[in-house]
Amino acid sequence: MKVSAEAPHQLIYSLFEHEYLGLLFESFVVQLNEKGKLSFAYQNISYKNAHEFAASCDEADYKLIRLMDSMQQEEVVKPFNKKKLKPKEFLRKIFDPQAPNQQLIDLIRQNMDTKRAQILELLRNKRLFVMGSDGNPTWKEIEILPKRAQVLFHFMRNEEVTHYWPTIKYQGELVNWQFNSSYLICHDPAWMIAEDKLYSFKKGVDGYKLKPFFSKKRIIVKKAVEEVYYKKFITQLVSSFDVHAEGFDIIVERSKPQGILTFMDFAEGKMAQDLFGNKLAVEEESKIVFTLHFQYGSYRFRADNRVLSNAELEKIGDEYTFYKVVRDPDFENQLLERLKSLGLHIQSSKAVMKKTEAFDWLNRFKTTLEEEGLQFVQRQAGEKEKRYFVGHAKINIRLAENIDWFDVHAVVKFGEHEIPFHKIRKYLIKGVTEFELPNGEIAVIPRSWFVDYGEIFSFLEEETQPDSTTTSLILKKHHIALAQELNENKLLKVSLSDKLRKLQDFTQIEDYPLSTYFKGKLRPYQQAGYNWLRFLNEYSFGGCLADDMGLGKTVQTLALLAHRKEAAEGTTSLLIMPTSLIYNWEVEAKKFTPKLKVLVYAGTHRIKRAAQFSAYDVVLTSYGITRIDIEILKSFYFDYIILDESQAIKNPGSRIAKAVNELHCNHRLILTGTPVENGTMDLWSQMNFINPGLLGNQNSFKKQFLLPIEKQADTDKIVKLHATIKPFILRRLKTQVATDLPEKVINVRYSSMTAEQEKVYEEVKSRYREKIAQEFSISGLRNQQFTLLRGLTQLRQLANHPRLVDKGYTGDSGKLEDVIHMLDATASEGHKVLVFSQFVRHLAIIREYLEEKGMPYAYLDGTTKDRREQVTKFQEDKEVKVFLISLKAGGVGLNLTAAEYVFLLDPWWNPAVEAQAIDRAHRIGQENKVIIYKFISKETVEEKIMALQERKLALAGGLISTEESFMKSLSKEDIDALLD
């Protein structure tokens, strides 16, 4: 009979007996009459159509309906019915009394009982009925009792037998459940219907303990089997349930529990020389095992023994005594949670820690936990006794500012034993974790010392005092940020002059007057940059001026060089830069520092003699010349060596990086808009040039920073690295300081591929997706990154124009059509536009179009010889509206303020490089709004790269990636998304 969901109705559940599967439940919806009572109109519902009656269903109802659906015979037999018999026929066969499949029968019954238990718990606050023989689901209603009943097991022993029977109480009243058609619905745990009421039971009583007594008053245990019965059955009942006994004793232990935490060696380390020349342990994989027990009077239980009570039987003569220990689960759980909150995760009663971590933990929390009542016990592993020092270990370090360094004063104590600091330092650097104290105890260096002090200890240097053999430890001043960080975290004390403290916030540095040799006026933020450069000079620190492109790094540097001419007359500074920038520096020097004598040391006709340098204030040269003439240049001692576009030395193993580090000078400075391009090692190379040793050697930097940042995305390490280099890098963004610059508007123009272009794109994508999937399935194959890079590059090229991949392609490109349309529109309106692409072949296609149309243009890529003329043509010739530029060749060193539009034809891996391209136009001197268009082909890898880059770059801010580090950062899920 159909029930209307629009009229009043109610969801009910009905219990009926299946021929083979026992008691089952079914869900029904019943129409309500005008009095709000259940009518005879009902309908069976399943999970498939339950949504039709959503107004009457809550979350529990949906769970119940799904469980009841799974108990239907069709669903029960499905996993076993391989021959696809009808469900009834299949059940008849396995339940055949002549040849039952008992194993399968037991499995099905167990499964059904599990589902009954789940259903019965969910039925609370629902309506349950017994189904009538005519199928009426509301024949008899069963009251579901909200509380659980209590079962009390009785034993009465006399000289001949033991009587055993259970009684049931609900809310303190005896339940009448025997000899009156009561029955079990579920056995494990027990659920029972008696007098039309549904009972559940405390302590999870199983139904098999009640089943014999529905039709039997009691069970009699004869004397002959008494002892076995007591040991196997009654002991278990006493342990788990409430038992009333006559004829034997039950003694209950309810003492206050105590936690006991034992610790011992898991593995022995190797022994080397110790602090005083004796034995010294060098740990490899040595660990400490903690084991937690709970003590109740004279009884002890492991933490993984979660039985709430325990019983043991004692027989003396003919008398039986049961000893029962009732445990306190709240206390035990609170102690487990307390230990977990302190970093000790107990699992299966044990926790394992590296030895240094374990003793660090003990050093921090042992006293507190003992005060809270936890007992600690040290145990030995094996026959050899090894007593560990378990007490308070502390280290006090103080740094005092000297002229060129910090003097280091330190005291190390393990309990009452004071240890020489320089020896502890050597152990920390070498990774030695334990040593023997004078009293024979083994002291373990806490792991926190390795974490907190390992880095600064590696930077300490030994200094022999003049006219003395005494050696002291010093720390160079360029490690000030690390020292201040440890000071703020109360790990050491550092005494700083007010002046040096200002290095942490350059805005507090006082104003320095400009030299008379400088002609011009600095903007406020440029003055602040000049102040910072002067401050670094006073303390002989190297620095990295990393302002945004177009903010005037050149003019700030020239202001410094003008000061140096005044303060250190007769000295010469060397500026090294890409060849393309030499002319720009020459022009700017004539403009702002006309009295500085400048030598351009470049070209094939240069005079290769170092002696000539002393006649000049500034020498301009290129990275290429520096590499070729390194023997000449390193023979001269310069005042300043300044690297412009210093990312040229980002690879510390390159010839140019090695060459510039051979040069000699008083001060070092680097200028760059992108101190990090390919990865974190770029930063090390440049910072090591300006402040040697600031970030340690390459190996230590790789371990301390590069691997955690690039492989594990460790944000704490990023913060630490930034803190270390912060005093020596000054970076201001246009948005922060150049508020007088015109507006910059960035637009994304999405292009649809043509049908022919899309077909080629999908073919290549499918090929590479299959190839990469095969390579990732082969263990140990190392060229997946190369294959992925090659595949993504081809897909990016196809998204631009298939001719970049296939010269024979004769079809169109959706992006090209959009670019041409936009070029025509901007040029016709009299606007000038910069067109950037990573791919020179892409520029060639645009170039071909411009030549066909007869549109004049300027052009620049890595092979362009007349670079200066091309820039001048675009800037000054009103007829030249378009400048085609290779992104790598034209991303730096150009002032193209004549442009009002910037077109980025293909998204670049590194947004910072795109930003540099944009800044060719959006820089000081620009008077017009700069409008940027980024062209992206829809539903291609270009869109997905942009989304990925936004997520990846959010990690580090200034630590920017290109192909190599971008590839390394991709997970398998990222790759799947790119090639989807």
WOCOR-V318465 format. One record per run of one state. SS is the DSSP state (helix for helix, strand for strand, loop for the rest). FROM is the first residue (numbers start at 1). TO is the last residue. If there is no record, write none. Layout:
ss: [SS & SS]
from: [FROM & FROM]
to: [TO & TO]
//
This chain:
ss: [loop & strand & loop & strand & loop & strand & loop & helix & loop & helix & loop & helix & loop & helix & loop & helix & loop & strand & loop & strand & loop & strand & loop & strand & loop & strand & loop & strand & loop & strand & loop & strand & helix & loop & helix & loop & strand & helix & loop & strand & loop & strand & loop & strand & loop & strand & loop & strand & loop & strand & loop & strand & loop & strand & loop & strand & loop & helix & loop & strand & loop & strand & helix & loop & strand & loop & strand & loop & strand & loop & strand & loop & strand & loop & helix & loop & strand & loop & strand & loop & helix & loop & strand & loop & strand & helix & loop & strand & loop & helix & loop & helix & loop & helix & loop & strand & loop & helix & loop & strand & loop & helix & loop & strand & loop & helix & loop & strand & helix & loop & helix & loop & strand & loop & helix & loop & helix & loop & strand & loop & helix & loop & helix & loop & helix & strand & loop & helix & loop & strand & loop & helix & loop & helix & loop & helix & loop & helix & loop & strand & loop & helix & loop & strand & loop & helix & loop & strand & helix & loop & strand & loop & helix & loop & strand & loop & helix & loop & helix & loop & helix & loop]
from: [1 & 9 & 19 & 22 & 33 & 38 & 45 & 50 & 57 & 59 & 71 & 73 & 79 & 87 & 95 & 102 & 123 & 128 & 131 & 140 & 145 & 149 & 158 & 161 & 171 & 173 & 175 & 183 & 187 & 191 & 195 & 197 & 202 & 205 & 208 & 215 & 219 & 223 & 241 & 242 & 247 & 249 & 254 & 258 & 266 & 270 & 274 & 279 & 283 & 287 & 297 & 299 & 303 & 309 & 317 & 319 & 327 & 329 & 342 & 347 & 348 & 350 & 355 & 372 & 375 & 379 & 388 & 389 & 393 & 402 & 405 & 415 & 417 & 420 & 421 & 431 & 434 & 437 & 442 & 445 & 447 & 460 & 461 & 465 & 471 & 477 & 489 & 493 & 496 & 498 & 505 & 506 & 509 & 524 & 539 & 543 & 546 & 553 & 568 & 573 & 578 & 579 & 593 & 598 & 601 & 610 & 616 & 618 & 623 & 629 & 630 & 634 & 637 & 645 & 646 & 650 & 655 & 661 & 664 & 672 & 680 & 691 & 698 & 713 & 715 & 729 & 731 & 734 & 738 & 744 & 752 & 755 & 777 & 784 & 801 & 802 & 805 & 814 & 829 & 833 & 838 & 840 & 854 & 857 & 861 & 867 & 877 & 882 & 887 & 891 & 901 & 905 & 911 & 919 & 930 & 938 & 941 & 954 & 963 & 969 & 972 & 979]
to: [8 & 18 & 21 & 32 & 37 & 44 & 49 & 56 & 58 & 70 & 72 & 78 & 86 & 94 & 101 & 122 & 127 & 130 & 139 & 144 & 148 & 157 & 160 & 170 & 172 & 174 & 182 & 186 & 190 & 194 & 196 & 201 & 204 & 207 & 214 & 218 & 222 & 240 & 241 & 246 & 248 & 253 & 257 & 265 & 269 & 273 & 278 & 282 & 286 & 296 & 298 & 302 & 308 & 316 & 318 & 326 & 328 & 341 & 346 & 347 & 349 & 354 & 371 & 374 & 378 & 387 & 388 & 392 & 401 & 404 & 414 & 416 & 419 & 420 & 430 & 433 & 436 & 441 & 444 & 446 & 459 & 460 & 464 & 470 & 476 & 488 & 492 & 495 & 497 & 504 & 505 & 508 & 523 & 538 & 542 & 545 & 552 & 567 & 572 & 577 & 578 & 592 & 597 & 600 & 609 & 615 & 617 & 622 & 628 & 629 & 633 & 636 & 644 & 645 & 649 & 654 & 660 & 663 & 671 & 679 & 690 & 697 & 712 & 714 & 728 & 730 & 733 & 737 & 743 & 751 & 754 & 776 & 783 & 800 & 801 & 804 & 813 & 828 & 832 & 837 & 839 & 853 & 856 & 860 & 866 & 876 & 881 & 886 & 890 & 900 & 904 & 910 & 918 & 929 & 937 & 940 & 953 & 962 & 968 & 971 & 978 & 980]
//
